[in-house]
Amino acid sequence: MSGQKAVTPSADGLAAAAKAASTGKSLPPVHLWNPPFCGDLDMRIARDGTWFYLGTPIGRFELVKLFSSILKREDGRYFLVTPVEKVGITVDDAPFVAVDFEISGQGESQIITFATHVGDTAVAGAEHPIRVERDPQTGEPAPYILIRADLEALIDRKSFYRLVDLGRHKDGWFGLWSGGEFFPIIPSDQLD
Protein backbone atom coordinates (compact mmCIF):
# COMPACT_ATOMS: atom_id res chain seq x y z
CA MET A 1 0.00 0.00 0.00
CA SER A 2 1.25 3.45 -0.86
CA GLY A 3 -0.30 5.02 2.22
CA GLN A 4 -2.53 7.18 0.05
CA LYS A 5 -6.20 7.16 0.93
CA ALA A 6 -8.45 5.84 -1.87
CA VAL A 7 -10.98 8.39 -3.06
CA THR A 8 -14.49 7.15 -3.80
CA PRO A 9 -16.24 9.66 -6.02
CA SER A 10 -19.60 10.99 -4.91
CA ALA A 11 -21.74 13.96 -5.86
CA ASP A 12 -21.63 15.25 -2.27
CA GLY A 13 -17.85 15.03 -2.13
CA LEU A 14 -17.49 16.81 -5.48
CA ALA A 15 -19.91 19.54 -4.40
CA ALA A 16 -18.02 20.10 -1.15
CA ALA A 17 -14.66 20.26 -2.94
CA ALA A 18 -16.05 22.59 -5.61
CA LYS A 19 -17.46 24.93 -2.95
CA ALA A 20 -14.11 24.95 -1.15
CA ALA A 21 -12.24 25.78 -4.38
CA SER A 22 -14.69 28.42 -5.57
CA THR A 23 -13.77 32.06 -5.24
CA GLY A 24 -17.39 33.08 -5.67
CA LYS A 25 -16.53 35.74 -8.24
CA SER A 26 -15.00 33.67 -11.03
CA LEU A 27 -14.89 30.10 -12.19
CA PRO A 28 -12.47 27.73 -10.43
CA PRO A 29 -9.19 27.24 -12.34
CA VAL A 30 -10.04 23.74 -13.60
CA HIS A 31 -7.56 24.18 -16.46
CA LEU A 32 -4.78 24.12 -13.84
CA TRP A 33 -6.02 21.00 -12.06
CA ASN A 34 -4.83 17.58 -13.17
CA PRO A 35 -5.83 15.20 -10.37
CA PRO A 36 -5.88 11.43 -10.79
CA PHE A 37 -8.88 9.85 -12.49
CA CYS A 38 -11.14 8.31 -9.84
CA GLY A 39 -13.66 6.54 -12.10
CA ASP A 40 -16.98 7.38 -13.63
CA LEU A 41 -19.91 8.85 -11.74
CA ASP A 42 -23.52 8.08 -12.65
CA MET A 43 -24.12 11.67 -13.66
CA ARG A 44 -25.52 12.73 -17.03
CA ILE A 45 -26.32 15.99 -18.78
CA ALA A 46 -29.27 15.54 -21.16
CA ARG A 47 -29.53 17.36 -24.49
CA ASP A 48 -31.98 19.86 -22.93
CA GLY A 49 -29.42 20.79 -20.23
CA THR A 50 -31.02 18.79 -17.40
CA TRP A 51 -28.46 17.26 -15.05
CA PHE A 52 -29.19 13.79 -13.64
CA TYR A 53 -27.55 11.97 -10.74
CA LEU A 54 -28.28 8.25 -10.34
CA GLY A 55 -31.06 8.64 -12.91
CA THR A 56 -32.85 11.42 -11.01
CA PRO A 57 -32.90 15.06 -12.18
CA ILE A 58 -30.90 17.41 -9.97
CA GLY A 59 -33.55 19.95 -8.99
CA ARG A 60 -31.39 22.46 -7.13
CA PHE A 61 -30.17 25.11 -9.57
CA GLU A 62 -27.29 26.18 -7.31
CA LEU A 63 -25.96 22.61 -7.25
CA VAL A 64 -26.17 22.32 -11.05
CA LYS A 65 -24.41 25.68 -11.36
CA LEU A 66 -21.71 24.52 -8.95
CA PHE A 67 -21.13 21.28 -10.88
CA SER A 68 -21.05 23.18 -14.17
CA SER A 69 -18.25 25.34 -12.78
CA ILE A 70 -15.95 22.31 -12.36
CA LEU A 71 -16.72 20.75 -15.74
CA LYS A 72 -13.79 20.00 -18.03
CA ARG A 73 -13.42 18.33 -21.43
CA GLU A 74 -10.36 16.29 -22.33
CA ASP A 75 -9.93 14.15 -25.45
CA GLY A 76 -13.65 14.29 -26.20
CA ARG A 77 -14.70 13.11 -22.71
CA TYR A 78 -16.31 15.16 -19.95
CA PHE A 79 -15.13 15.24 -16.35
CA LEU A 80 -15.92 16.98 -13.10
CA VAL A 81 -12.62 17.97 -11.53
CA THR A 82 -11.46 19.29 -8.20
CA PRO A 83 -7.88 19.77 -7.03
CA VAL A 84 -7.85 16.16 -5.75
CA GLU A 85 -10.18 14.10 -7.97
CA LYS A 86 -11.45 13.74 -11.52
CA VAL A 87 -14.57 11.76 -12.38
CA GLY A 88 -16.09 11.01 -15.75
CA ILE A 89 -19.68 11.95 -16.54
CA THR A 90 -21.92 11.47 -19.58
CA VAL A 91 -23.01 14.37 -21.78
CA ASP A 92 -25.67 13.55 -24.38
CA ASP A 93 -24.84 16.46 -26.69
CA ALA A 94 -23.37 19.72 -25.35
CA PRO A 95 -23.01 20.41 -21.63
CA PHE A 96 -24.77 23.79 -21.82
CA VAL A 97 -27.84 25.23 -23.52
CA ALA A 98 -27.85 28.82 -24.77
CA VAL A 99 -31.35 29.96 -23.81
CA ASP A 100 -31.25 33.61 -24.84
CA PHE A 101 -29.12 36.32 -26.41
CA GLU A 102 -28.88 40.09 -26.65
CA ILE A 103 -27.85 42.09 -29.68
CA SER A 104 -26.06 45.40 -29.96
CA GLY A 105 -25.12 47.11 -33.19
CA GLN A 106 -26.06 45.79 -36.61
CA GLY A 107 -24.60 44.35 -39.79
CA GLU A 108 -20.88 43.58 -39.63
CA SER A 109 -20.62 45.58 -36.37
CA GLN A 110 -23.25 43.46 -34.63
CA ILE A 111 -22.42 41.88 -31.26
CA ILE A 112 -24.40 38.86 -30.05
CA THR A 113 -24.09 37.98 -26.36
CA PHE A 114 -25.46 34.56 -25.40
CA ALA A 115 -26.64 33.43 -21.95
CA THR A 116 -26.74 29.79 -20.89
CA HIS A 117 -29.14 27.95 -18.62
CA VAL A 118 -26.49 27.98 -15.86
CA GLY A 119 -25.75 31.69 -16.06
CA ASP A 120 -22.64 31.77 -18.25
CA THR A 121 -22.38 34.44 -20.94
CA ALA A 122 -20.31 34.51 -24.12
CA VAL A 123 -19.95 37.11 -26.86
CA ALA A 124 -19.94 35.37 -30.23
CA GLY A 125 -16.70 36.16 -32.03
CA ALA A 126 -13.26 34.74 -32.70
CA GLU A 127 -12.90 33.36 -29.14
CA HIS A 128 -16.50 32.11 -28.95
CA PRO A 129 -17.39 30.86 -32.44
CA ILE A 130 -20.83 29.73 -33.55
CA ARG A 131 -21.04 26.52 -35.57
CA VAL A 132 -23.96 24.65 -37.08
CA GLU A 133 -24.08 20.88 -37.60
CA ARG A 134 -26.73 19.37 -39.85
CA ASP A 135 -28.34 15.99 -39.24
CA PRO A 136 -27.35 13.84 -42.24
CA GLN A 137 -30.80 12.16 -42.43
CA THR A 138 -33.16 15.07 -41.72
CA GLY A 139 -31.00 18.08 -42.55
CA GLU A 140 -32.13 19.65 -39.27
CA PRO A 141 -29.60 22.20 -37.98
CA ALA A 142 -28.00 21.95 -34.54
CA PRO A 143 -26.35 25.30 -33.69
CA TYR A 144 -23.65 25.64 -31.02
CA ILE A 145 -21.54 28.37 -29.45
CA LEU A 146 -18.27 27.81 -27.63
CA ILE A 147 -18.73 28.98 -24.04
CA ARG A 148 -15.37 28.22 -22.45
CA ALA A 149 -12.39 25.87 -22.69
CA ASP A 150 -13.77 23.37 -25.25
CA LEU A 151 -17.26 23.44 -23.67
CA GLU A 152 -20.12 24.34 -25.99
CA ALA A 153 -23.75 25.29 -25.59
CA LEU A 154 -26.48 24.03 -27.87
CA ILE A 155 -28.43 27.11 -28.97
CA ASP A 156 -32.09 26.42 -28.17
CA ARG A 157 -34.69 26.42 -30.93
CA LYS A 158 -36.40 29.72 -30.08
CA SER A 159 -33.06 31.53 -29.99
CA PHE A 160 -31.96 29.94 -33.25
CA TYR A 161 -35.13 31.11 -34.99
CA ARG A 162 -34.47 34.63 -33.71
CA LEU A 163 -30.89 34.39 -34.97
CA VAL A 164 -32.03 33.37 -38.45
CA ASP A 165 -33.98 36.64 -38.62
CA LEU A 166 -30.64 38.44 -38.19
CA GLY A 167 -28.89 36.44 -40.90
CA ARG A 168 -27.11 37.91 -43.92
CA HIS A 169 -25.59 36.52 -47.10
CA LYS A 170 -21.82 36.53 -47.66
CA ASP A 171 -19.73 34.68 -50.23
CA GLY A 172 -22.46 32.15 -51.01
CA TRP A 173 -23.38 31.52 -47.39
CA PHE A 174 -26.25 32.62 -45.18
CA GLY A 175 -24.97 33.32 -41.68
CA LEU A 176 -24.47 35.67 -38.78
CA TRP A 177 -22.13 38.52 -37.95
CA SER A 178 -20.88 39.00 -34.41
CA GLY A 179 -17.70 40.48 -33.02
CA GLY A 180 -16.40 41.20 -36.51
CA GLU A 181 -16.66 37.52 -37.52
CA PHE A 182 -19.04 35.90 -40.00
CA PHE A 183 -20.45 32.51 -38.95
CA PRO A 184 -21.92 30.48 -41.84
CA ILE A 185 -25.18 28.62 -41.18
CA ILE A 186 -26.20 27.21 -44.55
CA PRO A 187 -25.19 27.67 -48.19
CA SER A 188 -27.34 30.46 -49.66
CA ASP A 189 -28.53 28.23 -52.50
CA GLN A 190 -30.02 25.74 -49.99
CA LEU A 191 -32.41 28.24 -48.42
CA ASP A 192 -36.07 27.68 -49.17
C-alpha positions in Angstrom: 0.0 0.0 0.0 1.3 3.4 -0.9 -0.3 5.0 2.2 -2.5 7.2 0.1 -6.2 7.2 0.9 -8.4 5.8 -1.9 -11.0 8.4 -3.1 -14.5 7.2 -3.8 -16.2 9.7 -6.0 -19.6 11.0 -4.9 -21.7 14.0 -5.9 -21.6 15.2 -2.3 -17.8 15.0 -2.1 -17.5 16.8 -5.5 -19.9 19.5 -4.4 -18.0 20.1 -1.1 -14.7 20.3 -2.9 -16.0 22.6 -5.6 -17.5 24.9 -2.9 -14.1 25.0 -1.1 -12.2 25.8 -4.4 -14.7 28.4 -5.6 -13.8 32.1 -5.2 -17.4 33.1 -5.7 -16.5 35.7 -8.2 -15.0 33.7 -11.0 -14.9 30.1 -12.2 -12.5 27.7 -10.4 -9.2 27.2 -12.3 -10.0 23.7 -13.6 -7.6 24.2 -16.5 -4.8 24.1 -13.8 -6.0 21.0 -12.1 -4.8 17.6 -13.2 -5.8 15.2 -10.4 -5.9 11.4 -10.8 -8.9 9.9 -12.5 -11.1 8.3 -9.8 -13.7 6.5 -12.1 -17.0 7.4 -13.6 -19.9 8.9 -11.7 -23.5 8.1 -12.6 -24.1 11.7 -13.7 -25.5 12.7 -17.0 -26.3 16.0 -18.8 -29.3 15.5 -21.2 -29.5 17.4 -24.5 -32.0 19.9 -22.9 -29.4 20.8 -20.2 -31.0 18.8 -17.4 -28.5 17.3 -15.0 -29.2 13.8 -13.6 -27.5 12.0 -10.7 -28.3 8.2 -10.3 -31.1 8.6 -12.9 -32.9 11.4 -11.0 -32.9 15.1 -12.2 -30.9 17.4 -10.0 -33.5 19.9 -9.0 -31.4 22.5 -7.1 -30.2 25.1 -9.6 -27.3 26.2 -7.3 -26.0 22.6 -7.2 -26.2 22.3 -11.1 -24.4 25.7 -11.4 -21.7 24.5 -9.0 -21.1 21.3 -10.9 -21.0 23.2 -14.2 -18.2 25.3 -12.8 -15.9 22.3 -12.4 -16.7 20.7 -15.7 -13.8 20.0 -18.0 -13.4 18.3 -21.4 -10.4 16.3 -22.3 -9.9 14.1 -25.4 -13.6 14.3 -26.2 -14.7 13.1 -22.7 -16.3 15.2 -20.0 -15.1 15.2 -16.3 -15.9 17.0 -13.1 -12.6 18.0 -11.5 -11.5 19.3 -8.2 -7.9 19.8 -7.0 -7.8 16.2 -5.8 -10.2 14.1 -8.0 -11.4 13.7 -11.5 -14.6 11.8 -12.4 -16.1 11.0 -15.8 -19.7 12.0 -16.5 -21.9 11.5 -19.6 -23.0 14.4 -21.8 -25.7 13.6 -24.4 -24.8 16.5 -26.7 -23.4 19.7 -25.3 -23.0 20.4 -21.6 -24.8 23.8 -21.8 -27.8 25.2 -23.5 -27.9 28.8 -24.8 -31.3 30.0 -23.8 -31.2 33.6 -24.8 -29.1 36.3 -26.4 -28.9 40.1 -26.7 -27.9 42.1 -29.7 -26.1 45.4 -30.0 -25.1 47.1 -33.2 -26.1 45.8 -36.6 -24.6 44.3 -39.8 -20.9 43.6 -39.6 -20.6 45.6 -36.4 -23.2 43.5 -34.6 -22.4 41.9 -31.3 -24.4 38.9 -30.1 -24.1 38.0 -26.4 -25.5 34.6 -25.4 -26.6 33.4 -22.0 -26.7 29.8 -20.9 -29.1 27.9 -18.6 -26.5 28.0 -15.9 -25.8 31.7 -16.1 -22.6 31.8 -18.2 -22.4 34.4 -20.9 -20.3 34.5 -24.1 -20.0 37.1 -26.9 -19.9 35.4 -30.2 -16.7 36.2 -32.0 -13.3 34.7 -32.7 -12.9 33.4 -29.1 -16.5 32.1 -29.0 -17.4 30.9 -32.4 -20.8 29.7 -33.5 -21.0 26.5 -35.6 -24.0 24.6 -37.1 -24.1 20.9 -37.6 -26.7 19.4 -39.9 -28.3 16.0 -39.2 -27.4 13.8 -42.2 -30.8 12.2 -42.4 -33.2 15.1 -41.7 -31.0 18.1 -42.6 -32.1 19.7 -39.3 -29.6 22.2 -38.0 -28.0 22.0 -34.5 -26.3 25.3 -33.7 -23.7 25.6 -31.0 -21.5 28.4 -29.5 -18.3 27.8 -27.6 -18.7 29.0 -24.0 -15.4 28.2 -22.5 -12.4 25.9 -22.7 -13.8 23.4 -25.2 -17.3 23.4 -23.7 -20.1 24.3 -26.0 -23.7 25.3 -25.6 -26.5 24.0 -27.9 -28.4 27.1 -29.0 -32.1 26.4 -28.2 -34.7 26.4 -30.9 -36.4 29.7 -30.1 -33.1 31.5 -30.0 -32.0 29.9 -33.3 -35.1 31.1 -35.0 -34.5 34.6 -33.7 -30.9 34.4 -35.0 -32.0 33.4 -38.4 -34.0 36.6 -38.6 -30.6 38.4 -38.2 -28.9 36.4 -40.9 -27.1 37.9 -43.9 -25.6 36.5 -47.1 -21.8 36.5 -47.7 -19.7 34.7 -50.2 -22.5 32.1 -51.0 -23.4 31.5 -47.4 -26.3 32.6 -45.2 -25.0 33.3 -41.7 -24.5 35.7 -38.8 -22.1 38.5 -37.9 -20.9 39.0 -34.4 -17.7 40.5 -33.0 -16.4 41.2 -36.5 -16.7 37.5 -37.5 -19.0 35.9 -40.0 -20.4 32.5 -39.0 -21.9 30.5 -41.8 -25.2 28.6 -41.2 -26.2 27.2 -44.5 -25.2 27.7 -48.2 -27.3 30.5 -49.7 -28.5 28.2 -52.5 -30.0 25.7 -50.0 -32.4 28.2 -48.4 -36.1 27.7 -49.2 
